[in-house]
Amino acid sequence: MKEITDALLRKADRSIAVAKKLLPSEADFAAARAYYAMFYIAEALLAERDLRFSKHAGVHSALGEHFVKTGLMEPKYHRWLVTAFAKRIAADYGVEAEITPDDAMRSFSRHMIFLPPLAISSFPIDDQRSQRSTPKRCVAPSELYALNSLPC
């Protein structure tokens, strides 16, 4: 694994840890951090192919081109990234953004399954990270913070 890839994956881990701390009381900020976790994972996938971009749109587009269109990644993962980006924009720039705890939890939960099995084969991931990135079972977003135990 390239050094930049490892750094981006560590940054994704830190982003999701912050999102977890912010839920459910600061849903808008949690949604933004959950998006960034997904974004850093996308950047890591692209970095392994020596592809780097200075804009979010470039990362989104390249992920679609190099992973979705080639069949390495299901289209839903790309949609999740774009949807999370829209929530992040609303959360960061909207004065009265209506980001609910469920919205934030949806982004948080999707981060944990954002690395589909075929994309994982694009670079080696240590067992500890892959265990943290794989949910044990599907849980409704409201159930996660109601139980006060998030699967990561």
C-alpha positions as CSV (number, residue, x, y, z in Angstrom):
1,M,0.0,0.0,0.0
2,K,1.3,3.5,-0.8
3,E,2.1,5.8,2.0
4,I,-0.5,8.3,0.8
5,T,-3.2,5.6,0.7
6,D,-2.4,4.6,4.3
7,A,-2.5,8.3,5.4
8,L,-5.9,8.8,3.7
9,L,-7.3,5.7,5.4
10,R,-6.1,6.9,8.8
11,K,-7.7,10.2,8.1
12,A,-10.9,8.5,7.2
13,D,-10.7,6.6,10.6
14,R,-10.2,9.9,12.4
15,S,-13.1,11.5,10.6
16,I,-15.5,8.8,11.5
17,A,-14.3,8.8,15.1
18,V,-15.2,12.5,15.3
19,A,-18.6,11.9,13.7
20,K,-19.3,9.2,16.3
21,K,-18.6,11.7,19.1
22,L,-20.9,14.3,17.5
23,L,-23.9,12.0,17.2
24,P,-26.8,12.5,17.7
25,S,-26.6,16.0,19.2
26,E,-24.6,17.7,16.4
27,A,-26.1,15.9,13.4
28,D,-25.0,18.5,10.8
29,F,-21.3,18.4,11.8
30,A,-21.5,14.6,12.2
31,A,-22.8,14.3,8.6
32,A,-20.0,16.4,7.3
33,R,-17.4,14.3,9.0
34,A,-19.0,11.1,7.8
35,Y,-18.9,12.4,4.3
36,Y,-15.2,13.2,4.6
37,A,-14.5,9.6,5.8
38,M,-16.1,8.4,2.6
39,F,-14.2,11.0,0.6
40,Y,-10.9,10.0,2.0
41,I,-11.6,6.4,1.2
42,A,-12.4,7.3,-2.4
43,E,-9.2,9.4,-2.5
44,A,-7.3,6.4,-1.2
45,L,-8.7,4.1,-3.9
46,L,-7.7,6.6,-6.6
47,A,-4.3,7.2,-5.0
48,E,-3.4,3.6,-5.4
49,R,-3.8,4.1,-9.1
50,D,-1.7,7.3,-9.0
51,L,-4.8,9.4,-9.5
52,R,-5.0,12.6,-7.4
53,F,-7.5,15.5,-7.7
54,S,-7.8,18.9,-6.2
55,K,-11.6,19.1,-6.2
56,H,-14.3,17.0,-4.7
57,A,-16.0,16.8,-8.1
58,G,-12.8,15.4,-9.6
59,V,-12.7,12.6,-7.0
60,H,-16.4,11.8,-7.5
61,S,-16.1,11.7,-11.2
62,A,-12.9,9.6,-11.2
63,L,-14.4,7.1,-8.7
64,G,-17.3,6.6,-11.2
65,E,-15.0,6.3,-14.2
66,H,-12.3,4.0,-12.7
67,F,-14.3,1.9,-10.3
68,V,-18.1,2.0,-11.1
69,K,-17.9,1.9,-14.9
70,T,-15.2,-0.8,-14.8
71,G,-17.4,-3.0,-12.6
72,L,-15.0,-2.9,-9.6
73,M,-17.6,-1.0,-7.5
74,E,-21.4,-1.1,-7.4
75,P,-23.0,2.1,-8.5
76,K,-24.7,2.5,-5.1
77,Y,-21.4,3.4,-3.5
78,H,-20.8,6.2,-5.8
79,R,-24.4,7.5,-5.2
80,W,-23.8,7.3,-1.5
81,L,-20.7,9.5,-1.8
82,V,-22.5,12.0,-3.9
83,T,-25.5,12.0,-1.6
84,A,-23.3,12.4,1.5
85,F,-21.5,15.3,-0.3
86,A,-24.9,17.1,-0.8
87,K,-25.6,16.7,2.9
88,R,-22.2,18.0,3.8
89,I,-22.7,21.1,1.6
90,A,-26.1,21.7,3.3
91,A,-24.7,21.1,6.7
92,D,-21.6,23.4,6.2
93,Y,-23.2,26.2,4.2
94,G,-26.9,26.1,5.0
95,V,-27.8,28.5,7.7
96,E,-30.9,26.5,8.6
97,A,-29.8,23.1,7.3
98,E,-32.2,20.4,8.3
99,I,-29.8,17.5,8.8
100,T,-31.4,15.1,11.1
101,P,-29.7,12.6,13.4
102,D,-31.1,9.9,11.0
103,D,-29.4,11.7,8.0
104,A,-26.1,11.8,9.8
105,M,-26.4,8.2,10.9
106,R,-27.2,7.1,7.4
107,S,-23.9,8.7,6.2
108,F,-22.1,7.2,9.2
109,S,-23.5,3.7,8.5
110,R,-22.7,3.9,4.8
111,H,-19.1,4.8,5.5
112,M,-18.7,1.5,7.2
113,I,-19.8,-0.4,4.1
114,F,-18.3,2.0,1.6
115,L,-15.4,-0.3,0.8
116,P,-17.1,-3.1,-1.2
117,P,-15.3,-6.4,-1.5
118,L,-14.1,-5.8,-5.0
119,A,-12.7,-2.3,-4.2
120,I,-10.9,-3.7,-1.2
121,S,-8.9,-5.9,-3.5
122,S,-7.5,-2.7,-5.1
123,F,-5.1,-2.3,-2.1
124,P,-4.2,-4.5,0.9
125,I,-6.0,-3.5,4.1
126,D,-4.8,-4.9,7.4
127,D,-7.3,-7.1,9.3
128,Q,-7.8,-4.6,12.1
129,R,-9.0,-1.9,9.7
130,S,-11.2,-4.2,7.6
131,Q,-12.9,-5.5,10.8
132,R,-13.7,-1.9,11.8
133,S,-15.0,-1.1,8.4
134,T,-17.4,-4.0,8.2
135,P,-20.7,-3.9,10.1
136,K,-21.7,-7.0,12.0
137,R,-25.3,-6.6,11.0
138,C,-27.6,-4.1,9.3
139,V,-29.1,-1.7,11.9
140,A,-31.5,1.2,11.4
141,P,-29.7,4.5,11.9
142,S,-32.0,5.5,14.8
143,E,-31.2,2.2,16.5
144,L,-27.5,2.9,16.5
145,Y,-27.6,6.1,18.5
146,A,-30.6,4.9,20.6
147,L,-28.5,2.0,21.8
148,N,-25.6,4.4,22.2
149,S,-23.3,1.9,20.6
150,L,-21.9,2.4,17.2
151,P,-20.4,-0.5,15.2
152,C,-16.9,0.7,14.5
